[in-house]
Amino acid sequence: MTTRWFPSALKTAEAPPGMRIYAIGDIHGRADLLHVLAEAIVEDLAARRCEQAVTVFIGDYIDRGLGSNGVLKRLSTGDFPTPIVALRGNHEEALLRFLNDAAALDDWVENGALTTLHSYGVDAGEEVAQGGASQVRVKFLAHFPQEHRRFIEETRLWAEYGGYFFCHAGVRRSRPLHLQAPHDLMNIREGFLDCGEPFGKVIVHGHTPHNDVEDLPNRINLDTRAVSSGVLTAVALEGFERRFIQTW
């Protein structure tokens, strides 16, 4: 596994002076790809010095891929080349609902929960046979570290740096960025993806998988189907520059 870098020709937003922002798209349990991107960021920091750097994770750390436990273990301990800001995706929201209410299991399973449960040593089929969704929750809580739970609970819905606004899914143009509904920030597609007008800031998001980066004047979509394609995407934002890095 290697990485490739490529620049963007677009210059429609500016990062804060002296600051480099890395943003990483939907990981979905691919701890192996996260490791590769982290190593690439280490090399980039050594090759191109900057005054301050931060990495914004767009959300959807879990489900579908086999390494959700590994992803949360790394991020919950801050084991990364820069300080991190962790945003919440719809998959983390589904997990939180299940932690509070076993009845939410079916919805979470529809989002790919079985691989996450398995990564924590929980066989959902066996537990359902013994006691239903409540038994799955009991078993999962016994295996789910408090540090991982705290990390998920402390995820943010959005972040903002200079001319960039970061969230998991997108925004509704009819509302100010700071007054967006949580459901939209984690789930929106219609009314956002088809909008060609500016949003006030360039929106950096994931949630809607594409075969490659969507590098547009008003938004940047970093979800490149990592769980199935093996391509996990990050963007480095510095001044007016956008540079992309992908596992390859």
C-alpha positions in Angstrom: 0.0 0.0 0.0 1.3 3.4 -1.0 0.0 7.0 -1.4 -0.3 9.5 -4.1 -0.5 13.3 -3.8 -2.1 15.6 -6.4 -2.9 19.4 -6.3 -6.1 21.2 -7.0 -6.3 24.1 -9.4 -9.1 25.7 -7.4 -8.4 28.6 -5.0 -11.8 29.6 -3.7 -11.0 29.6 0.1 -8.1 30.4 2.3 -6.9 28.6 5.5 -5.9 30.8 8.5 -2.4 32.3 8.1 0.4 30.0 9.3 -1.9 27.0 9.6 -2.2 23.7 7.7 -5.4 21.7 8.0 -5.5 18.1 7.1 -9.0 16.6 6.7 -9.7 12.9 6.3 -12.8 11.4 4.9 -15.0 8.4 5.9 -12.8 5.6 7.3 -15.4 2.9 8.0 -13.2 0.6 10.0 -10.2 0.6 7.7 -7.6 1.0 10.4 -4.9 -0.2 7.9 -5.6 2.7 5.6 -5.6 5.2 8.4 -2.1 4.0 9.4 -0.9 4.6 5.8 -2.3 8.1 5.7 -0.8 8.9 9.1 2.6 8.0 7.8 2.1 10.1 4.8 1.2 13.1 6.9 4.4 12.5 9.0 6.4 12.7 5.8 4.6 15.8 4.6 5.1 17.6 7.9 8.8 16.8 7.7 9.1 17.9 4.0 7.0 21.1 4.3 7.2 22.8 7.6 4.4 24.9 9.0 3.7 26.9 12.1 0.6 25.0 13.2 -1.2 21.8 11.9 -4.4 20.1 12.8 -6.3 17.2 11.4 -10.1 17.2 11.1 -11.8 13.8 10.8 -15.1 14.0 9.0 -16.8 11.2 10.8 -17.9 7.6 10.0 -15.0 5.9 11.8 -16.9 2.7 12.3 -19.1 0.0 10.5 -18.7 -2.0 7.3 -14.9 -2.4 7.6 -13.3 -5.0 9.9 -11.2 -2.6 12.0 -13.5 -0.3 13.8 -12.0 -1.2 17.1 -8.6 -0.3 15.8 -9.7 3.0 14.4 -11.3 4.1 17.7 -8.4 2.8 19.7 -6.0 5.0 17.8 -8.1 8.1 17.6 -9.4 7.9 21.2 -5.8 8.0 22.4 -4.8 10.9 20.1 -2.2 8.7 18.4 -1.8 10.8 15.3 0.9 13.1 13.9 -1.1 16.3 14.7 -3.7 17.4 17.1 -7.1 16.1 15.9 -10.7 17.4 15.8 -13.2 14.6 15.5 -16.6 15.2 13.9 -19.6 13.0 14.2 -21.1 11.0 11.3 -24.4 9.3 11.0 -22.8 6.0 11.9 -21.5 7.3 15.2 -25.0 8.7 15.9 -26.5 5.3 15.3 -24.0 3.8 17.7 -24.9 6.3 20.4 -28.6 5.6 20.0 -27.9 1.9 20.5 -25.8 2.6 23.6 -28.8 4.3 25.1 -31.6 2.1 23.8 -31.3 -1.6 22.6 -34.3 -1.0 20.4 -32.0 1.0 18.0 -30.1 -2.2 17.1 -32.0 -2.8 13.9 -31.3 0.7 12.5 -27.6 0.4 13.4 -27.3 -3.1 11.8 -28.7 -1.6 8.6 -25.8 0.8 8.7 -23.2 -2.0 8.9 -23.0 -2.6 12.7 -22.2 -6.3 12.5 -18.6 -5.8 11.6 -18.2 -3.2 14.4 -19.8 -5.6 16.9 -17.5 -8.4 15.7 -14.4 -6.2 16.1 -15.2 -6.0 19.8 -15.8 -9.7 20.1 -19.6 -9.7 20.0 -21.4 -12.3 17.8 -24.7 -10.5 17.3 -26.5 -13.6 16.0 -25.5 -15.7 19.0 -26.5 -12.9 21.4 -29.9 -12.3 19.7 -30.6 -16.0 20.0 -30.0 -15.8 23.7 -31.8 -12.7 24.6 -32.5 -10.4 21.7 -31.3 -6.8 21.2 -31.0 -6.2 24.9 -28.5 -9.1 25.2 -26.4 -7.7 22.3 -26.3 -4.4 24.1 -25.2 -6.0 27.4 -22.4 -7.9 25.7 -21.3 -4.9 23.7 -21.2 -2.7 26.7 -19.0 -5.2 28.5 -16.5 -5.1 25.6 -16.7 -1.5 24.5 -13.9 0.5 26.3 -15.0 3.7 28.2 -12.3 5.6 26.3 -13.9 4.7 23.0 -17.4 5.6 24.3 -16.1 9.0 25.5 -14.4 9.7 22.2 -17.7 9.1 20.3 -19.7 11.1 22.8 -17.3 14.1 22.5 -17.4 14.2 18.7 -18.4 17.6 17.3 -21.0 18.3 14.6 -18.9 20.9 12.8 -15.6 22.8 12.8 -14.5 26.0 11.0 -11.1 27.3 10.0 -10.7 30.3 7.8 -12.7 30.0 4.6 -13.6 26.3 5.3 -16.5 24.7 7.1 -16.2 21.0 8.0 -19.1 18.6 8.7 -19.9 15.0 8.0 -22.7 15.3 5.3 -23.3 18.9 4.3 -25.4 21.9 5.0 -28.6 23.5 4.0 -28.0 26.8 2.1 -31.1 28.4 3.4 -29.7 28.4 7.0 -26.6 30.2 8.4 -23.7 27.7 8.8 -23.7 28.1 12.6 -27.4 27.3 12.8 -27.6 24.1 10.9 -29.8 21.3 12.1 -27.8 18.3 13.5 -29.7 15.9 11.3 -28.6 17.8 8.2 -25.0 18.0 9.2 -24.9 14.3 9.6 -27.3 13.1 6.8 -28.2 15.7 4.2 -27.8 14.9 0.5 -30.7 16.4 -1.5 -30.5 20.2 -1.6 -26.8 20.1 -0.8 -25.1 17.9 -3.4 -27.1 19.4 -6.2 -26.4 23.1 -5.2 -23.9 24.9 -7.3 -24.1 28.2 -5.4 -21.6 29.3 -2.7 -22.4 28.4 0.9 -20.4 31.3 2.4 -17.5 29.0 3.0 -16.2 26.0 1.2 -17.8 22.9 2.8 -15.5 20.0 3.4 -17.5 16.8 3.9 -17.9 13.1 3.3 -21.0 10.8 3.7 -21.8 10.4 0.0 -19.4 7.9 -1.6 -17.8 8.7 -4.9 -15.2 6.9 -7.0 -12.9 9.9 -6.7 -12.7 13.3 -4.8 -15.3 15.9 -5.7 -13.1 19.0 -5.8 -15.6 21.8 -6.5 -15.6 25.6 -6.0 -18.1 25.4 -3.2 -17.4 22.0 -1.5 -14.9 19.2 -1.2 -16.2 15.6 -0.8 -13.6 13.3 0.7 -15.6 10.0 0.8 -14.0 7.7 -1.8 -15.4 4.4 -0.7 -12.5 3.4 1.4 -14.1 0.3 2.8 -14.5 -1.3 -0.7 -12.0 0.6 -2.9 -9.1 0.8 -0.5 -8.8 4.5 -1.3 -8.9 6.7 1.8 -8.6 10.4 1.0 -7.3 13.4 2.8 -6.9 17.0 1.8 -4.2 19.4 3.0 -5.4 23.0 3.1 -2.8 25.8 3.4 -3.2 29.4 2.3 -5.2 29.1 -0.9 -3.7 25.7 -1.7 -5.5 22.4 -1.7 -3.4 19.2 -2.0 -5.0 15.8 -1.9 -3.5 12.5 -0.6 -4.9 9.1 -1.2 -4.0 5.6 -0.2 -3.2 3.7 -3.4 
